[in-house]
Amino acid sequence: MTHSKPPLLSHGTEQGIALLRISLGVMWISHALLKLLVFTLPGTAQFFAQVGLPGFLAYPVFAMELLGGLAMVLGIYARQVSLALVPIMAGATWVHLPNGWVFTSPQGGWEYPLFLLVASIALWLLGDGALALRRSLWATPGMGRS
């Protein structure tokens, strides 16, 4: 019985994954900075409390979004980071679900958080892509270099 190595991803696929990783990281950073610069962290904590979440969670959520986004942009364990951020966006999707589809609705809709959730899962499934500073600790079977 011979064992063959899993196929390596094509250069274009690696570049496409890197594009997803970097743009998703930028979106996570912007999501964090919205909490800091527009709503303020105390305002975000007040919003969390208003929707039934502990207000203090605004601070670690902000930190995770900002640091996770930076890690994605730089390609530092991007797969693990994207998976770690999934519960945050699942919570955000749940909070915004009653507001309707469009995120410009009063209190924000659910399509933007759901998109970030799905894109984060996609990155976790795909791997780190090209230009990653630190590759993830585990690879997707059959996906080659990740």
LINCORGI-V15652 format. One record per residue. N is the residue number from 1. SS is DSSP state (helix for helix, strand for strand, loop for the rest). NEAR is the number of other C-alpha atoms within 10 Angstrom. Layout:
{{N SS NEAR} {N SS NEAR}}
This chain:
{{1 loop 3} {2 loop 4} {3 loop 5} {4 loop 6} {5 loop 8} {6 loop 12} {7 loop 11} {8 loop 13} {9 loop 15} {10 loop 10} {11 helix 11} {12 helix 11} {13 helix 14} {14 helix 20} {15 helix 16} {16 helix 14} {17 helix 20} {18 helix 25} {19 helix 16} {20 helix 21} {21 helix 32} {22 helix 24} {23 helix 15} {24 helix 20} {25 helix 28} {26 helix 18} {27 helix 17} {28 helix 27} {29 helix 23} {30 helix 16} {31 helix 17} {32 helix 22} {33 helix 18} {34 helix 15} {35 helix 20} {36 helix 17} {37 helix 10} {38 helix 10} {39 loop 14} {40 loop 14} {41 helix 20} {42 helix 15} {43 helix 15} {44 helix 21} {45 helix 19} {46 helix 18} {47 helix 17} {48 helix 18} {49 helix 15} {50 helix 11} {51 loop 11} {52 loop 10} {53 loop 15} {54 loop 13} {55 loop 18} {56 loop 15} {57 helix 13} {58 helix 24} {59 helix 15} {60 helix 10} {61 helix 16} {62 helix 22} {63 helix 14} {64 helix 19} {65 helix 26} {66 helix 21} {67 helix 17} {68 helix 25} {69 helix 28} {70 helix 19} {71 helix 24} {72 helix 30} {73 helix 25} {74 helix 18} {75 loop 24} {76 strand 19} {77 loop 22} {78 helix 33} {79 helix 29} {80 helix 21} {81 helix 24} {82 helix 30} {83 helix 17} {84 helix 16} {85 helix 20} {86 helix 19} {87 helix 12} {88 helix 18} {89 helix 22} {90 helix 15} {91 helix 15} {92 helix 20} {93 helix 21} {94 helix 14} {95 helix 19} {96 helix 23} {97 helix 16} {98 helix 12} {99 helix 16} {100 loop 15} {101 loop 15} {102 loop 13} {103 loop 15} {104 loop 13} {105 loop 12} {106 loop 10} {107 loop 13} {108 loop 20} {109 loop 21} {110 loop 23} {111 helix 17} {112 helix 18} {113 helix 23} {114 helix 21} {115 helix 13} {116 helix 24} {117 helix 22} {118 helix 15} {119 helix 17} {120 helix 27} {121 helix 17} {122 helix 17} {123 helix 23} {124 helix 23} {125 helix 16} {126 helix 20} {127 loop 27} {128 loop 31} {129 loop 26} {130 loop 20} {131 loop 17} {132 loop 21} {133 loop 15} {134 strand 14} {135 loop 20} {136 loop 19} {137 loop 10} {138 loop 12} {139 loop 17} {140 loop 14} {141 loop 11} {142 loop 11} {143 loop 14} {144 loop 14} {145 loop 19} {146 loop 23}}
